[in-house]
């Protein structure tokens, strides 16, 4: 069975600080990986995804994530955060196998202080 | 497209009452998911459908929960009887293997359920 771990539950940063949110997954085969963002009071939206090819993927709003297969990781990064990045971030994994089921991590709450 | 539509947006009910949550997926999407989000447990997949057929309901917490998808444009999640521990935000999401980003799930705005 696939699983996802997000070790940082709550992160507080000042504006312009760099961000890295950890995500580790567990699955024995090929995976598809996602990061979703949930702004306060809103629904989840896709930030970026990895399916194949270049392990460094770029998403919206200056976010990027790197897939490191040997470490089973897919960490999310942003070089300089803004107050508007305050949100909850969810890593998700889907084991390639023809099924749609995506397993979400427990989420990391990011608070950016102006 | 209007996106995934859920109703009601907020529901307050008393313990023991029946609650029905509704979802209209994006037109043309063939997968529909129901999730529950709480502070304690995060985002949990309850059940998902493919072409209106339930595929995996292993996340449904107990027999008090049931979900149906009578057609491609409508699904319900029912809780009967409701209990205070069912209080959560319930999200519906849909996706398609045919177009757009494969397997990207589009989420609805959620229904915030409070059971007193």
Boltz contact constraints between the chains, C-beta under 6 A:
constraints:
  - contact:
      token1: [A, 43]
      token2: [B, 107]
      max_distance: 6.0
  - contact:
      token1: [A, 43]
      token2: [B, 109]
      max_distance: 6.0
  - contact:
      token1: [A, 43]
      token2: [B, 110]
      max_distance: 6.0
  - contact:
      token1: [A, 44]
      token2: [B, 107]
      max_distance: 6.0
  - contact:
      token1: [A, 46]
      token2: [B, 104]
      max_distance: 6.0
  - contact:
      token1: [A, 94]
      token2: [B, 103]
      max_distance: 6.0
  - contact:
      token1: [A, 100]
      token2: [B, 31]
      max_distance: 6.0
  - contact:
      token1: [A, 104]
      token2: [B, 43]
      max_distance: 6.0
  - contact:
      token1: [A, 106]
      token2: [B, 42]
      max_distance: 6.0
  - contact:
      token1: [A, 107]
      token2: [B, 42]
      max_distance: 6.0
